[in-house]
């Protein structure tokens, strides 16, 4: 199963990025969608989740700044990231059910 995340890049403190992740339809519609991140030298950690019905939950560190959403017609999950901070620098991974995709690097410069 191939999950393709995109949208990472270099951004200044306070800037915004939107990450996207496209999944095969047969797994996307039946599962919650999540974003995780792994900062340099740290373990992968939970960022956000959106259920099949649209219920969302966030890590405390991103509440009020990040928004997760899903488009079932496009089999895509998004992560809108606003007011980015240097500590948000990480490789971001999407996950559909138990399947993780390739990461996309987000670098926030101060």
C-alpha atoms as an extended CHARMM CRD file, in Angstrom:
* protein
*
       110  EXT
         1         1  UNK       CA              0.0000000000        0.0000000000        0.0000000000  PROA      1               0.0000000000
         2         2  UNK       CA              1.4090000000        3.3670000000       -1.0210000000  PROA      2               0.0000000000
         3         3  UNK       CA              0.6600000000        6.5130000000        0.9240000000  PROA      3               0.0000000000
         4         4  UNK       CA              2.0970000000        9.6480000000       -0.5930000000  PROA      4               0.0000000000
         5         5  UNK       CA              2.5740000000       12.6450000000        1.6850000000  PROA      5               0.0000000000
         6         6  UNK       CA              3.5020000000       16.0150000000        0.2450000000  PROA      6               0.0000000000
         7         7  UNK       CA              3.6120000000       19.6870000000        1.0960000000  PROA      7               0.0000000000
         8         8  UNK       CA              6.6400000000       19.9020000000        3.3390000000  PROA      8               0.0000000000
         9         9  UNK       CA              9.3200000000       22.5160000000        2.9400000000  PROA      9               0.0000000000
        10        10  UNK       CA             11.2200000000       25.3660000000        4.5200000000  PROA      10              0.0000000000
        11        11  UNK       CA              9.1950000000       28.0910000000        6.2150000000  PROA      11              0.0000000000
        12        12  UNK       CA              9.9560000000       30.9300000000        8.6030000000  PROA      12              0.0000000000
        13        13  UNK       CA              8.6760000000       31.1400000000       12.1500000000  PROA      13              0.0000000000
        14        14  UNK       CA              5.0300000000       32.1300000000       12.1300000000  PROA      14              0.0000000000
        15        15  UNK       CA              4.4710000000       30.8360000000        8.6400000000  PROA      15              0.0000000000
        16        16  UNK       CA              2.0590000000       28.2050000000        7.3500000000  PROA      16              0.0000000000
        17        17  UNK       CA              2.1720000000       24.9810000000        5.3930000000  PROA      17              0.0000000000
        18        18  UNK       CA             -0.4440000000       22.4770000000        4.3150000000  PROA      18              0.0000000000
        19        19  UNK       CA              0.4700000000       18.8260000000        4.1440000000  PROA      19              0.0000000000
        20        20  UNK       CA             -1.4830000000       16.3450000000        2.0420000000  PROA      20              0.0000000000
        21        21  UNK       CA             -1.5890000000       12.5750000000        1.9590000000  PROA      21              0.0000000000
        22        22  UNK       CA             -3.3570000000       10.5260000000       -0.6900000000  PROA      22              0.0000000000
        23        23  UNK       CA             -4.3280000000        6.9380000000        0.0390000000  PROA      23              0.0000000000
        24        24  UNK       CA             -5.9440000000        4.1100000000       -1.8830000000  PROA      24              0.0000000000
        25        25  UNK       CA             -9.6950000000        4.3710000000       -1.6250000000  PROA      25              0.0000000000
        26        26  UNK       CA            -10.1870000000        0.8750000000       -0.3070000000  PROA      26              0.0000000000
        27        27  UNK       CA             -8.3420000000        1.6560000000        2.9350000000  PROA      27              0.0000000000
        28        28  UNK       CA             -9.0300000000        5.3830000000        3.2850000000  PROA      28              0.0000000000
        29        29  UNK       CA            -12.7860000000        5.2260000000        3.6230000000  PROA      29              0.0000000000
        30        30  UNK       CA            -12.7060000000        2.5160000000        6.2820000000  PROA      30              0.0000000000
        31        31  UNK       CA            -10.1300000000        4.0260000000        8.6110000000  PROA      31              0.0000000000
        32        32  UNK       CA             -9.2080000000        6.9930000000       10.7090000000  PROA      32              0.0000000000
        33        33  UNK       CA             -6.4160000000        9.1470000000        9.3090000000  PROA      33              0.0000000000
        34        34  UNK       CA             -3.5450000000       10.4470000000       11.3850000000  PROA      34              0.0000000000
        35        35  UNK       CA             -0.4270000000       12.5580000000       11.2350000000  PROA      35              0.0000000000
        36        36  UNK       CA              2.7240000000       11.8320000000       13.1990000000  PROA      36              0.0000000000
        37        37  UNK       CA              6.0800000000       13.5570000000       13.2600000000  PROA      37              0.0000000000
        38        38  UNK       CA              9.6370000000       12.6880000000       14.1230000000  PROA      38              0.0000000000
        39        39  UNK       CA             12.0400000000       15.4300000000       15.0740000000  PROA      39              0.0000000000
        40        40  UNK       CA             15.8100000000       14.9290000000       14.7820000000  PROA      40              0.0000000000
        41        41  UNK       CA             17.0420000000       12.6600000000       17.5600000000  PROA      41              0.0000000000
        42        42  UNK       CA             13.5470000000       11.9960000000       18.8950000000  PROA      42              0.0000000000
        43        43  UNK       CA             10.9410000000        9.2960000000       18.6370000000  PROA      43              0.0000000000
        44        44  UNK       CA              7.9620000000        9.5380000000       16.3440000000  PROA      44              0.0000000000
        45        45  UNK       CA              5.0510000000       11.2480000000       18.0920000000  PROA      45              0.0000000000
        46        46  UNK       CA              1.3460000000       11.7280000000       17.4950000000  PROA      46              0.0000000000
        47        47  UNK       CA              0.1710000000       15.0130000000       15.9850000000  PROA      47              0.0000000000
        48        48  UNK       CA             -3.4800000000       14.6720000000       15.0210000000  PROA      48              0.0000000000
        49        49  UNK       CA             -6.2360000000       12.2490000000       14.0700000000  PROA      49              0.0000000000
        50        50  UNK       CA             -9.5120000000       12.5270000000       12.1840000000  PROA      50              0.0000000000
        51        51  UNK       CA            -12.0140000000        9.6980000000       12.4590000000  PROA      51              0.0000000000
        52        52  UNK       CA            -14.2010000000        8.3300000000        9.6930000000  PROA      52              0.0000000000
        53        53  UNK       CA            -16.9770000000       10.5920000000       10.9640000000  PROA      53              0.0000000000
        54        54  UNK       CA            -14.8120000000       13.7050000000       11.1820000000  PROA      54              0.0000000000
        55        55  UNK       CA            -14.0600000000       13.7730000000       14.8760000000  PROA      55              0.0000000000
        56        56  UNK       CA            -10.6400000000       15.2660000000       15.5000000000  PROA      56              0.0000000000
        57        57  UNK       CA             -8.0460000000       15.1350000000       18.2480000000  PROA      57              0.0000000000
        58        58  UNK       CA             -4.6950000000       16.8740000000       18.5770000000  PROA      58              0.0000000000
        59        59  UNK       CA             -1.4710000000       16.7280000000       20.5060000000  PROA      59              0.0000000000
        60        60  UNK       CA             -1.3740000000       19.4890000000       23.1140000000  PROA      60              0.0000000000
        61        61  UNK       CA              1.5990000000       21.1240000000       21.4150000000  PROA      61              0.0000000000
        62        62  UNK       CA             -0.3530000000       21.8680000000       18.2140000000  PROA      62              0.0000000000
        63        63  UNK       CA             -3.8230000000       22.7070000000       19.5440000000  PROA      63              0.0000000000
        64        64  UNK       CA             -5.0460000000       25.9700000000       18.0760000000  PROA      64              0.0000000000
        65        65  UNK       CA             -2.3720000000       26.0060000000       15.3640000000  PROA      65              0.0000000000
        66        66  UNK       CA             -2.8760000000       22.8210000000       13.3470000000  PROA      66              0.0000000000
        67        67  UNK       CA             -6.0590000000       21.5500000000       11.7020000000  PROA      67              0.0000000000
        68        68  UNK       CA             -6.5500000000       18.0500000000       10.3440000000  PROA      68              0.0000000000
        69        69  UNK       CA             -9.2300000000       17.3460000000        7.7780000000  PROA      69              0.0000000000
        70        70  UNK       CA            -10.1750000000       14.6700000000        5.2770000000  PROA      70              0.0000000000
        71        71  UNK       CA            -11.7230000000       14.6240000000        1.8390000000  PROA      71              0.0000000000
        72        72  UNK       CA            -13.2850000000       11.2410000000        1.2810000000  PROA      72              0.0000000000
        73        73  UNK       CA            -14.0420000000       11.9890000000       -2.3540000000  PROA      73              0.0000000000
        74        74  UNK       CA            -10.3250000000       12.5220000000       -2.9870000000  PROA      74              0.0000000000
        75        75  UNK       CA             -9.0570000000        9.9150000000       -0.4880000000  PROA      75              0.0000000000
        76        76  UNK       CA             -6.8980000000       12.6340000000        0.9960000000  PROA      76              0.0000000000
        77        77  UNK       CA             -6.0600000000       13.7830000000        4.4960000000  PROA      77              0.0000000000
        78        78  UNK       CA             -4.7100000000       17.2650000000        5.1180000000  PROA      78              0.0000000000
        79        79  UNK       CA             -2.8010000000       18.9580000000        7.8900000000  PROA      79              0.0000000000
        80        80  UNK       CA             -3.0170000000       22.7320000000        7.8720000000  PROA      80              0.0000000000
        81        81  UNK       CA             -0.1860000000       24.1060000000        9.9980000000  PROA      81              0.0000000000
        82        82  UNK       CA             -0.2590000000       27.7430000000       11.0550000000  PROA      82              0.0000000000
        83        83  UNK       CA              1.9460000000       29.8450000000       13.3080000000  PROA      83              0.0000000000
        84        84  UNK       CA              4.7830000000       27.3830000000       12.8780000000  PROA      84              0.0000000000
        85        85  UNK       CA              7.5370000000       27.2570000000       15.4770000000  PROA      85              0.0000000000
        86        86  UNK       CA             11.1150000000       25.9290000000       15.2960000000  PROA      86              0.0000000000
        87        87  UNK       CA             10.0570000000       22.9960000000       17.4690000000  PROA      87              0.0000000000
        88        88  UNK       CA              7.6560000000       21.9160000000       14.7110000000  PROA      88              0.0000000000
        89        89  UNK       CA             10.6660000000       20.9850000000       12.5770000000  PROA      89              0.0000000000
        90        90  UNK       CA             10.3360000000       17.2660000000       11.8350000000  PROA      90              0.0000000000
        91        91  UNK       CA              9.5800000000       14.6660000000        9.2510000000  PROA      91              0.0000000000
        92        92  UNK       CA              5.7970000000       14.3630000000        9.0960000000  PROA      92              0.0000000000
        93        93  UNK       CA              4.1220000000       11.0450000000        8.3520000000  PROA      93              0.0000000000
        94        94  UNK       CA              0.5320000000       10.2640000000        7.5070000000  PROA      94              0.0000000000
        95        95  UNK       CA             -1.1040000000        7.0450000000        8.6580000000  PROA      95              0.0000000000
        96        96  UNK       CA             -4.3210000000        5.4600000000        7.4840000000  PROA      96              0.0000000000
        97        97  UNK       CA             -5.3410000000        2.7840000000        9.9260000000  PROA      97              0.0000000000
        98        98  UNK       CA             -2.0870000000        0.9680000000       10.6920000000  PROA      98              0.0000000000
        99        99  UNK       CA             -0.3590000000        1.8850000000        7.4230000000  PROA      99              0.0000000000
       100       100  UNK       CA              2.2700000000        4.6200000000        7.4350000000  PROA      100             0.0000000000
       101       101  UNK       CA              3.3300000000        6.5720000000        4.4000000000  PROA      101             0.0000000000
       102       102  UNK       CA              6.5790000000        8.1280000000        3.3350000000  PROA      102             0.0000000000
       103       103  UNK       CA              7.4100000000       11.2190000000        5.3220000000  PROA      103             0.0000000000
       104       104  UNK       CA              7.6870000000       14.8090000000        4.2230000000  PROA      104             0.0000000000
       105       105  UNK       CA             10.1930000000       17.1640000000        5.8290000000  PROA      105             0.0000000000
       106       106  UNK       CA              9.0690000000       20.3990000000        7.4670000000  PROA      106             0.0000000000
       107       107  UNK       CA             11.7790000000       22.8320000000        8.5060000000  PROA      107             0.0000000000
       108       108  UNK       CA             10.9120000000       25.9810000000       10.4390000000  PROA      108             0.0000000000
       109       109  UNK       CA             13.6700000000       28.5690000000       10.5140000000  PROA      109             0.0000000000
       110       110  UNK       CA             13.9820000000       31.2720000000       13.1520000000  PROA      110             0.0000000000
